Amino acid sequence: MTDTAKLQQQFIRLRSNKVFELTVVFVIISSALLVGAKTYELPEGVALLLGWMDHLITAFFVVELTIRFLAEENKKRFFHNPWNLFDTLIVTVSLVPIDNSDMALVARLVRVFRVLRMVSVIPELRLLINALIKAMPQLGYVLLLMFIIFYIYAAVGSTVFGHINPNLWGDISISMLTLFRVMTFEDWTDVMYETMAVYPLSWSFYLSFIFFTAFAFLNMVIGIVVNVMDDEHEKIRKQKAEANHEPTIADLQQQIAELKELLVEQQRKPEIGPDEQRS
């Protein structure tokens, strides 16, 4: 093994070290707390100390990203990973000086988003984000159906309740905002009691709308996300099984089929008579 290969193995072990991973998580949390602390009025000495801490955190992120890059076997594909590209962008923009620069506002905002690096560090969070992204196409149809329900109920509400309170039901756009208030249960009973004073059966309008949106659609969204997460977990299990050279369910099924064929052949052999064997 060459010196370069040995050095890369050391970087791989360091990247996979639990202490190193926990240190990165601790620094990311410290970075988030540092950004929050800067929103307060602080003494000059404390502000200066926080500024030096910010420089140290930025330097740590540069070293951590360098270690991950050197530990990559195929460095050309390092930036093919969206999370690596995201981390590199955040760390690079963090190097922009905050003071006396036109990019000061951008640099401050990026320092706020450094807490999102927690997603790229913790595999469970990456799995959750990937599941949400992959569920977007299916969620799009659910959102489209929800918009149709919103539009129908807003049109009905504007037509029937418009003369009761134009501020809530004056037109279809205001009605949709009112229905969003009802769906989020923000003082929705006040809206309902106001219309029930004129139309006593208008409670059915609100209850049916809440059932369709807050209950039915919410369960549909949860079901889609859970199914996608199950698929992601299954892919990870298959990848780990292939990496550890463990047989998958498909391999086991193939082996069982081969054993069945072998048993069938062995059962057929005694049925062949001695005269047939001599012939």
Beta strands, then each sheet from edge to edge (+ up, - down):
end
